[in-house]
């Protein structure tokens, strides 16, 4: 990775962190990766999230261009959410994070060697 220590505001990872900082952001993207959902369907899938917080996170994802919001002029109004093309490109990132989380949460094997970060990041040993 490039060294951004002198220009951290230009670091791509800082941009990503700004987008996915919400507590439920990645879970919302995960559910939308399975297909278009109405607000009420998302709410049922996330029972611990208040409507206000779900609305806030969806609006932020829409603002960042990851989620498309389609409003149908019906009575009662119907609103559907789906991933945009750039939102769909985020799915492999979620899959990689899922794999990392599985490995991170795996039980520790007794007496297994623990890799040293110093050794792993030393260019001379690569």
PAZAPA-4460 file (N, C-alpha, C; in steps of 0.05 Angstrom, whole numbers, plus 32768, in hexadecimal, padded with zeros to 4 digits):
% residues 126
    n_x    n_y    n_z   ca_x   ca_y   ca_z    c_x    c_y    c_z   seq   type   mol
   8011   7FE8   8000   8000   8000   8000   8012   8019   8000     1      X     A
   8007   802D   7FF4   8015   8047   7FF3   8015   8054   800E     2      X     A
   802A   8063   8015   802B   8071   802E   801D   808B   802C     3      X     A
   8007   808E   803B   7FF7   80A6   803B   7FFB   80B6   8055     4      X     A
   8010   80B1   8064   8013   80BE   807E   8015   80DC   807C     5      X     A
   801F   80E7   8066   8021   8104   8062   8007   8110   8057     6      X     A
   7FF6   8100   804C   7FDE   810A   803F   7FC6   80F7   8045     7      X     A
   7FC1   80F2   805E   7FAD   80DF   8067   7F91   80E5   805C     8      X     A
   7F8B   80FE   8057   7F71   8105   804D   7F6D   80FB   8030     9      X     A
   7F82   80F4   8022   7F81   80E9   8007   7F82   80CB   8006    10      X     A
   7F83   80BE   801E   7F85   80A1   801F   7F6B   8094   8017    11      X     A
   7F6B   8082   8003   7F53   8075   7FFB   7F45   8066   8011    12      X     A
   7F54   805B   8024   7F48   804D   803A   7F38   805F   804D    13      X     A
   7F41   8078   804F   7F32   808C   805F   7F17   8092   8051    14      X     A
   7F17   8092   8037   7EFE   8096   8028   7EEB   807E   802D    15      X     A
   7EF5   8066   802C   7EE5   804F   8031   7EDA   804F   804E    16      X     A
   7EEB   8056   8061   7EE2   8057   807C   7ECC   806B   8080    17      X     A
   7ECD   8081   8072   7EB8   8096   8074   7E9D   808A   806A    18      X     A
   7E9E   807A   8056   7E86   806F   804A   7E7A   8058   805B    19      X     A
   7E8B   8047   8065   7E81   802F   8074   7E82   8032   8092    20      X     A
   7E84   804A   809C   7E87   804E   80B9   7E6E   8047   80C9    21      X     A
   7E57   8047   80BC   7E3E   8042   80CB   7E3D   8026   80D6    22      X     A
   7E30   8023   80ED   7E2F   8009   80FB   7E22   7FF4   80E9    23      X     A
   7E0F   7FFB   80D9   7E00   7FE7   80CA   7E05   7FE9   80AC    24      X     A
   7E17   7FFA   80A3   7E1C   7FFF   8087   7E23   7FE5   8078    25      X     A
   7E36   7FD6   8081   7E3E   7FBE   8073   7E28   7FA8   8073    26      X     A
   7E18   7FA7   8088   7E02   7F94   8089   7DED   7F9C   8075    27      X     A
   7DE7   7FB5   8073   7DD4   7FBF   805F   7DDD   7FB8   8043    28      X     A
   7DF6   7FBD   803D   7E01   7FB7   8023   7DFF   7F99   801E    29      X     A
   7E05   7F89   8032   7E03   7F6C   8030   7DE6   7F64   8028    30      X     A
   7DD2   7F6E   8036   7DB6   7F66   8030   7DAF   7F70   8014    31      X     A
   7DB7   7F88   800C   7DB1   7F92   7FF1   7DC0   7F83   7FDB    32      X     A
   7DD6   7F76   7FE3   7DE5   7F66   7FCF   7DD4   7F4E   7FC7    33      X     A
   7DC0   7F46   7FD7   7DAF   7F30   7FD1   7D98   7F38   7FBF    34      X     A
   7D94   7F52   7FBB   7D7E   7F5B   7FAA   7D71   7F74   7FB4    35      X     A
   7D60   7F80   7FA4   7D52   7F98   7FAB   7D3F   7F93   7FC2    36      X     A
   7D3E   7FA6   7FD5   7D2D   7FA3   7FED   7D1E   7FBD   7FF3    37      X     A
   7D06   7FBA   7FFC   7CF7   7FD0   8006   7D00   7FD7   8022    38      X     A
   7CFB   7FF0   802A   7D03   7FF9   8044   7CF9   7FE6   805A    39      X     A
   7CE0   7FDE   8059   7CD5   7FCD   806D   7CE2   7FB1   806E    40      X     A
   7CEB   7FA7   8056   7CF9   7F8E   8056   7D15   7F90   8063    41      X     A
   7D22   7FA6   805E   7D3C   7FAB   806B   7D38   7FAE   8089    42      X     A
   7D23   7FBC   8091   7D1E   7FBF   80AE   7D19   7FA4   80BB    43      X     A
   7D0B   7F92   80AE   7D06   7F78   80BA   7D20   7F68   80BC    44      X     A
   7D32   7F6C   80A9   7D4C   7F5D   80AA   7D5E   7F69   80C0    45      X     A
   7D59   7F81   80C8   7D6A   7F8F   80DC   7D58   7F98   80F3    46      X     A
   7D4E   7F86   8103   7D3B   7F8D   8118   7D47   7F9F   812E    47      X     A
   7D61   7F9E   8131   7D6E   7FAE   8147   7D74   7FCA   813E    48      X     A
   7D6E   7FD1   8125   7D74   7FEC   811B   7D5B   7FFC   811B    49      X     A
   7D5C   8015   8126   7D45   8026   8125   7D40   802F   8109    50      X     A
   7D27   8037   8103   7D20   8041   80E9   7D31   805A   80E2    51      X     A
   7D35   806B   80F7   7D45   8084   80F2   7D61   807D   80EA    52      X     A
   7D6E   806A   80F8   7D8A   8062   80F1   7D8B   8054   80D6    53      X     A
   7D78   8044   80D0   7D78   8036   80B6   7D75   804B   80A0    54      X     A
   7D63   805E   80A3   7D5F   8073   8090   7D79   8083   808C    55      X     A
   7D86   808A   80A3   7D9F   809A   80A2   7DB4   808B   8093    56      X     A
   7DB7   8071   8098   7DCC   8061   808B   7DC6   805E   806D    57      X     A
   7DAD   8059   8066   7DA5   8056   804A   7DAA   8070   803B    58      X     A
   7DA3   8087   8047   7DA7   80A1   803A   7DC5   80A6   8036    59      X     A
   7DD6   809F   8049   7DF3   80A2   8046   7DFD   8091   802F    60      X     A
   7DF4   8078   802E   7DFD   8066   8019   7DF3   8070   7FFE    61      X     A
   7DDC   807C   7FFD   7DD2   8088   7FE5   7DE3   80A0   7FDD    62      X     A
   7DE9   80B0   7FF0   7DFA   80C8   7FEB   7E16   80C0   7FE0    63      X     A
   7E21   80AB   7FEB   7E3B   80A2   7FE1   7E39   8092   7FC7    64      X     A
   7E21   808D   7FBE   7E1E   8080   7FA4   7E1E   8062   7FA4    65      X     A
   7E1D   8055   7FBC   7E1D   8038   7FBD   7E01   802C   7FBB    66      X     A
   7DED   803C   7FC3   7DD1   8032   7FC3   7DC0   8044   7FB2    67      X     A
   7DAD   8038   7FA4   7D99   8046   7F94   7D7F   8044   7FA3    68      X     A
   7D71   805B   7FA5   7D57   805C   7FB2   7D42   8062   7F9C    69      X     A
   7D2F   8050   7F99   7D19   8053   7F85   7CFF   8058   7F94    70      X     A
   7CF3   806F   7F8F   7CD9   8076   7F9B   7CC3   8072   7F87    71      X     A
   7CB0   8062   7F8D   7C99   805D   7F7C   7C81   806F   7F85    72      X     A
   7C76   807D   7F73   7C60   8090   7F7A   7C46   807F   7F7C    73      X     A
   7C43   8073   7F93   7C2B   8063   7F99   7C20   806B   7FB4    74      X     A
   7C09   8062   7FBA   7BFE   8067   7FD4   7BF8   804B   7FE0    75      X     A
   7C05   8044   7FF6   7C1B   8053   8003   7C35   8052   7FF3    76      X     A
   7C46   8066   7FF7   7C5F   8067   7FE8   7C70   804E   7FEC    77      X     A
   7C7D   8045   7FD7   7C8F   802E   7FD8   7CAB   8038   7FD1    78      X     A
   7CBE   8030   7FE2   7CDA   8037   7FDD   7CEB   801D   7FDD    79      X     A
   7CFB   801B   7FC8   7D0D   8003   7FC6   7D2A   800C   7FC5    80      X     A
   7D3B   7FFC   7FD0   7D57   8001   7FD0   7D66   7FEB   7FC2    81      X     A
   7D7A   7FF3   7FB3   7D8B   7FDF   7FA5   7DA8   7FEA   7FA4    82      X     A
   7DBA   7FD9   7F9D   7DD6   7FE2   7F9B   7DDA   7FEE   7F7F    83      X     A
   7DEA   8002   7F7E   7DF3   800E   7F65   7E0A   7FFE   7F5A    84      X     A
   7E13   8003   7F42   7E2B   7FF4   7F37   7E43   7FF7   7F4A    85      X     A
   7E48   800E   7F55   7E5F   8011   7F67   7E59   8002   7F82    86      X     A
   7E40   8001   7F8A   7E39   7FF1   7FA1   7E3E   7FD3   7F9D    87      X     A
   7E37   7FCA   7F85   7E3C   7FAE   7F7E   7E5A   7FA8   7F7E    88      X     A
   7E6A   7FBB   7F76   7E87   7FB7   7F76   7E92   7FB4   7F93    89      X     A
   7E82   7FBC   7FA7   7E8B   7FBA   7FC3   7E86   7F9E   7FCE    90      X     A
   7E76   7F8E   7FC0   7E70   7F73   7FCA   7E89   7F62   7FCE    91      X     A
   7E9D   7F61   7FBC   7EB5   7F51   7FC1   7EC4   7F5B   7FDA    92      X     A
   7EC2   7F75   7FE0   7ECF   7F7F   7FF8   7EC1   7F73   8010    93      X     A
   7EA6   7F73   8010   7E98   7F66   8026   7E9F   7F49   8029    94      X     A
   7EA1   7F3B   8012   7EA8   7F1F   8013   7EC4   7F1B   801F    95      X     A
   7ED7   7F2C   8018   7EF2   7F2A   8024   7EF1   7F30   8042    96      X     A
   7EE1   7F44   804A   7EDF   7F4A   8066   7ED2   7F33   8075    97      X     A
   7EBE   7F26   8068   7EB1   7F0E   8075   7EC6   7EF8   807A    98      X     A
   7ED6   7EF3   8065   7EEB   7EDE   8068   7EFF   7EE5   807E    99      X     A
   7F07   7EFF   807F   7F19   7F08   8093   7F0D   7F04   80AF   100      X     A
   7EF3   7F0B   80B2   7EE5   7F08   80CC   7EE3   7EEB   80D4   101      X     A
   7EDF   7ED9   80C1   7EDE   7EBD   80C8   7EF9   7EB3   80D2   102      X     A
   7F0E   7EBC   80C5   7F29   7EB4   80CE   7F30   7EC1   80E8   103      X     A
   7F28   7EDA   80EC   7F2E   7EE9   8104   7F20   7EDC   811C   104      X     A
   7F07   7ED3   8118   7EF7   7EC7   812E   7EFC   7EA9   8131   105      X     A
   7F0D   7E9D   8120   7F13   7E81   8123   7F20   7E7B   813D   106      X     A
   7F1B   7E64   8148   7F28   7E5D   8162   7F46   7E5B   815E   107      X     A
   7F54   7E64   8172   7F72   7E63   8171   7F7B   7E47   8177   108      X     A
   7F8C   7E3C   8166   7F97   7E21   816A   7FAE   7E23   817D   109      X     A
   7FAD   7E14   8193   7FC3   7E15   81A7   7FDE   7E0D   819A   110      X     A
   7FF3   7E1B   81A2   800E   7E15   8199   8012   7E1B   817B   111      X     A
   7FFF   7E29   816F   8004   7E30   8152   8015   7E49   8152   112      X     A
   8028   7E4A   813E   8039   7E62   813D   8028   7E7A   8136   113      X     A
   802E   7E90   8143   8020   7EA9   813E   8032   7EBA   812C   114      X     A
   8028   7EC2   8114   8038   7ED2   8102   803E   7EEE   810E   115      X     A
   8056   7EF7   810A   805E   7F11   8114   8059   7F26   80FF   116      X     A
   804C   7F3C   8106   8047   7F51   80F3   8061   7F5E   80EA   117      X     A
   8075   7F5E   80FB   808E   7F6A   80F3   809B   7F59   80DE   118      X     A
   809A   7F3F   80E0   80A6   7F2E   80CC   8095   7F2F   80B2   119      X     A
   807B   7F2F   80B5   8069   7F2E   809D   806B   7F48   808D   120      X     A
   8071   7F5F   809A   8072   7F78   808B   808E   7F81   8085   121      X     A
   80A2   7F72   808C   80BE   7F79   8086   80C3   7F73   8068   122      X     A
   80C8   7F88   8058   80CD   7F83   803B   80E3   7F6F   8036   123      X     A
   80F6   7F6D   8047   810D   7F5B   8043   8105   7F3E   8044   124      X     A
   80EE   7F38   8052   80E6   7F1C   8055   80D0   7F15   8041   125      X     A
   80C8   7F28   8030   80B3   7F21   801D   80BE   7F15   8004   126      X     A
***
